Amino acid sequence: MSDKKPIIEVKNLRTYFNTDGGVAHAVENVSFDVYPGETLGIVGESGCGKSVTALSMMRLVAQPPGFYAGGEILFNGENILTMSKDKIQNIRGNTISMIFQEPMTSLNPVFTCGNQIIEAVKLHQGLDDIAAKNKAIEMLSLVGIPDPKRRVDEYPHQLSGGMRQRVMIAMALSCNPSVLIADEPTTALDVTIQAQILELIEKLQKEMGLAVIMITHDLGVIAEVCDRVIVMYAGQIQEIASVYELFDSPKHPYTKALMESIPVLYEDVERLRTLPGMVPSLLEMGSGCKFCNRFEAEKCPCGGTKENQKLIEFKTDHFVRCHQTLLDK
């Protein structure tokens, strides 16, 4: 990807939260680039820092209790974390948009679906009431909602889960953004609707030339729609590679364990592979290895040193946070 200019550059991002028990290191020195037209997947267990990374990119982390302890998020060369309030408000929902995890809690129940799209396009595009409503109807039609002229006046509770998610996508794309962040866009949807939503996002990405950041814990979703993949654990990036490289030749022991936990239809197994132990508390991270309670010493990413490893470039565009002795195997 080095021949392209990134549209977003995240550099050494650190996002922390003050809690009664101390400071939680939710995101720790995370760095990656996002390129125009690509789909970048971020995968990992719940609580690994995926959603906090996404919220940080929109500067939506609640302050307090959250705060940005360091790093930069460059959008077209400007640091989002130091922008004025007016400038960041002009970017949110306009040039960078986000589909949130649960549409029923993200959509305002006292406003019609149409009004929520209308509000965004009037704010960012300066349309009058009639033009804004026509734009809302156009967007509902674009995302495949039948009879959009009627649906534009309906409330979120009148729609199914899949239809509500389509409304969220229509809102996110209504101002023609350059970047779309999709945070678990298929959560709580049945498999048929999940497939429809993913196909819709992929179709609209190609038509609009979007860069998409797909956040999920589902490796099947990653394999289906992503070009590159970031694997996160305990607030840090553990591996970055193309989707083909990651699934064909994962290098980090944690990535390998995730792959091995995927059920295989043609194998007769009594019990699925799981990782022993628990994700360490964000309050007790320290500077050492985050995996020692989950791997045997000779298989641990630290190589038995109990030290946190640096993210190294194993081969072109394939980065791994792992001890060299394990990469040589």
C-alpha positions in Angstrom: 0.0 0.0 0.0 3.1 2.3 0.2 2.4 3.7 -3.3 -0.8 5.2 -2.2 -1.4 8.2 0.1 -3.4 7.4 3.2 -6.6 9.3 3.9 -6.3 8.6 7.7 -3.0 8.1 9.6 -3.3 6.9 13.2 0.1 7.4 15.0 0.8 6.0 18.5 -2.7 6.6 19.7 -3.3 6.2 23.5 -6.8 6.5 24.8 -7.3 6.1 28.6 -10.2 6.2 31.0 -10.2 7.4 34.6 -12.0 4.9 36.8 -12.5 4.4 40.6 -9.9 1.6 40.4 -7.3 3.6 38.5 -6.5 4.5 34.9 -7.7 2.0 32.2 -5.4 1.8 29.2 -8.1 1.1 26.6 -5.9 1.9 23.5 -2.1 1.7 23.8 0.3 3.0 21.1 -1.9 2.0 18.2 -0.7 3.0 14.7 -2.1 2.2 11.3 -3.1 3.9 8.0 -6.4 3.8 6.0 -6.2 4.2 2.3 -8.9 5.4 -0.2 -11.2 2.7 -1.5 -10.0 -0.1 0.8 -11.8 -2.0 3.5 -9.7 -2.3 6.6 -10.9 -4.8 9.2 -10.3 -4.5 12.9 -10.9 -7.8 14.8 -10.4 -9.0 18.3 -12.2 -10.2 21.5 -14.7 -7.9 23.3 -12.9 -5.3 25.3 -9.7 -5.3 23.2 -10.0 -1.6 22.2 -11.7 -1.9 18.7 -14.6 0.4 19.4 -12.6 2.9 21.5 -10.2 3.2 18.6 -13.1 3.9 16.3 -14.6 6.5 18.7 -11.2 8.1 19.0 -11.1 8.6 15.2 -14.3 10.6 15.4 -13.2 12.3 18.7 -16.3 10.9 20.3 -14.7 9.5 23.5 -16.6 11.0 26.5 -14.3 13.4 28.4 -14.4 12.8 31.3 -13.9 9.9 32.1 -11.9 9.3 28.9 -8.9 11.3 27.7 -6.4 11.2 24.9 -3.0 10.5 26.5 -1.0 10.8 23.3 -0.6 10.3 19.6 -2.1 11.7 16.5 -5.0 10.9 14.1 -4.3 12.7 10.8 -7.2 13.2 8.4 -5.9 14.6 5.1 -2.8 15.7 7.1 -4.7 17.5 9.9 -4.7 16.2 13.5 -8.3 15.4 14.5 -7.4 15.4 18.2 -6.3 19.0 18.2 -9.0 20.4 15.8 -11.3 23.2 16.9 -14.8 22.1 18.0 -16.4 23.7 14.9 -14.0 21.9 12.5 -14.5 18.5 14.1 -18.3 18.9 14.0 -18.0 19.7 10.3 -16.1 16.4 9.8 -18.3 14.1 11.8 -21.1 12.7 9.7 -19.9 14.7 6.8 -16.5 13.5 5.6 -16.1 10.7 8.2 -19.3 8.8 9.1 -20.0 5.9 11.5 -22.5 3.1 11.7 -22.9 2.3 15.4 -23.4 -1.1 17.0 -27.1 -1.1 17.9 -29.5 1.0 15.7 -32.3 0.8 18.2 -30.3 2.7 20.8 -28.5 4.9 18.2 -31.7 6.2 16.4 -33.7 8.7 18.4 -37.1 7.0 19.1 -39.1 10.3 19.2 -38.1 11.4 15.7 -39.0 9.8 12.4 -36.3 8.0 10.5 -36.6 10.7 7.8 -36.1 13.6 10.2 -32.9 12.1 11.4 -31.4 12.0 7.9 -32.9 15.4 7.1 -31.1 16.9 10.2 -27.7 15.7 9.0 -28.1 16.9 5.4 -29.4 20.3 6.4 -26.5 20.7 8.8 -23.7 19.7 6.5 -25.1 20.4 3.0 -27.2 23.5 3.6 -30.4 22.1 1.9 -33.8 23.5 2.5 -36.7 21.4 4.0 -38.0 20.1 0.7 -34.6 19.3 -0.8 -33.5 17.6 2.5 -36.6 15.4 2.6 -36.1 14.4 -1.1 -32.5 13.6 -0.2 -33.7 11.4 2.7 -36.1 9.5 0.4 -33.3 9.1 -2.1 -31.0 7.6 0.6 -33.7 5.2 1.9 -34.2 4.0 -1.7 -30.4 3.7 -2.2 -30.1 1.3 0.8 -32.9 -0.9 -0.4 -35.8 0.2 1.9 -39.1 -0.5 0.0 -41.6 2.3 -0.4 -39.2 5.0 0.9 -41.8 7.8 0.6 -43.9 6.1 3.3 -41.0 4.9 5.4 -39.4 8.3 5.6 -42.3 9.3 8.0 -42.1 6.2 10.2 -40.4 5.9 13.6 -37.6 3.4 14.4 -39.8 1.1 16.5 -42.0 0.6 13.4 -39.1 -1.0 11.5 -37.4 -4.4 11.8 -33.8 -4.7 13.0 -32.5 -5.1 9.4 -34.5 -2.0 8.2 -33.2 0.1 11.2 -29.6 -0.9 10.3 -30.3 0.2 6.7 -31.6 3.6 8.0 -28.3 3.9 10.0 -26.4 3.3 6.7 -28.5 5.8 4.9 -27.8 8.4 7.6 -24.0 7.6 7.5 -23.8 8.0 3.7 -26.2 10.9 3.3 -23.4 13.5 3.1 -21.2 11.5 0.8 -18.3 10.8 3.2 -14.8 9.8 2.3 -14.5 7.3 5.2 -17.2 5.0 6.7 -16.6 3.4 10.1 -18.8 0.4 10.6 -18.8 -0.8 14.3 -20.2 -4.3 14.5 -22.8 -3.4 11.8 -24.3 -7.0 11.8 -24.7 -7.4 15.6 -28.1 -8.9 16.7 -29.1 -9.6 13.1 -29.9 -13.1 11.7 -27.5 -14.5 9.2 -29.6 -13.8 6.2 -30.0 -10.1 7.1 -26.3 -10.0 8.1 -25.3 -11.1 4.5 -27.7 -8.5 3.0 -26.2 -5.7 5.1 -22.6 -6.7 4.2 -23.4 -6.9 0.5 -25.1 -3.5 0.8 -22.0 -1.9 2.4 -19.7 -3.5 -0.2 -21.9 -2.3 -3.1 -22.1 1.2 -1.8 -18.4 1.3 -1.1 -17.6 0.5 -4.8 -20.2 3.0 -6.1 -19.1 5.9 -3.8 -15.3 5.1 -3.6 -15.4 4.9 0.2 -12.7 3.8 2.6 -14.4 1.5 5.0 -13.2 0.5 8.5 -15.0 -2.7 9.5 -14.9 -3.4 13.2 -16.0 -6.9 14.3 -15.3 -10.0 16.3 -16.5 -12.2 13.5 -13.6 -13.6 11.4 -16.2 -14.7 8.8 -17.2 -11.1 8.2 -13.5 -10.2 7.9 -12.8 -12.9 5.4 -15.8 -11.9 3.3 -15.4 -8.1 2.9 -11.9 -6.9 4.0 -8.7 -6.1 2.1 -6.4 -5.8 5.1 -6.9 -6.9 8.7 -5.7 -5.6 12.1 -5.8 -8.0 15.0 -6.1 -6.3 18.4 -5.7 -7.6 21.9 -5.5 -5.8 25.3 -5.5 -2.4 23.6 -2.6 -3.1 21.2 -2.2 -4.2 17.6 -0.8 -7.7 17.5 -0.8 -8.3 13.7 -1.5 -6.4 10.5 -1.6 -8.2 7.1 -3.7 -8.5 3.9 -6.8 -10.7 4.4 -5.3 -13.4 2.2 -1.9 -13.4 4.0 -3.6 -13.4 7.5 -5.9 -16.4 6.8 -3.3 -18.3 4.7 -0.2 -17.7 7.0 -1.0 -16.1 10.4 2.2 -15.5 12.4 1.1 -14.3 15.8 0.2 -17.1 18.2 -3.0 -15.2 19.2 -4.1 -14.9 15.6 -3.4 -18.6 15.1 -5.5 -19.4 18.1 -8.4 -17.2 16.8 -8.2 -19.1 13.5 -8.3 -22.5 15.2 -11.4 -21.5 17.2 -13.4 -21.2 14.0 -15.7 -24.3 13.6 -14.9 -26.4 10.5 -17.9 -28.3 9.1 -16.1 -31.3 7.7 -14.2 -32.0 11.0 -15.8 -34.2 13.7 -14.8 -32.6 17.0 -16.4 -32.9 20.4 -15.1 -29.6 21.7 -14.0 -26.4 20.0 -10.6 -25.0 20.5 -10.5 -22.2 23.2 -7.8 -20.0 24.7 -7.3 -20.7 28.4 -7.2 -17.8 30.9 -8.7 -14.3 30.6 -7.9 -11.1 28.9 -5.8 -9.0 31.5 -7.6 -6.1 33.2 -7.1 -2.8 31.5 -6.1 -1.4 35.0 -3.3 -4.0 35.4 -1.6 -3.9 32.0 1.9 -3.0 33.1 4.7 -3.0 30.6 5.2 -6.8 30.4 3.7 -9.5 28.1 -0.1 -9.5 28.0 -0.3 -13.2 27.0 1.7 -15.1 29.7 -1.5 -16.3 31.4 -2.9 -17.7 28.2 0.0 -19.5 26.5 2.7 -21.9 27.6 6.1 -20.2 27.9 7.6 -21.7 24.7 4.4 -20.8 22.7 3.9 -17.3 24.2 4.4 -14.3 21.9 7.1 -13.0 24.3 9.2 -16.1 23.6 9.4 -16.8 27.4 10.9 -13.4 28.1 7.7 -12.0 29.7 8.4 -8.7 28.0 6.0 -6.9 25.7 7.2 -7.2 22.1 7.5 -4.5 19.5 5.5 -4.5 16.3 7.9 -5.6 13.6 7.6 -5.9 9.8 7.9 -9.7 9.3 7.6 -9.2 5.5 6.3 -6.5 3.2 3.1 -5.0 4.7 2.9 -7.9 7.3 3.5 -6.7 10.8 3.6 -8.9 13.9 4.1 -8.1 17.6 5.9 -11.3 18.4 9.3 -12.7 19.5 11.6 -13.5 16.5 12.1 -17.1 17.6 8.4 -17.8 17.0 8.4 -16.1 13.6 11.2 -18.3 12.4 9.1 -21.5 13.0 
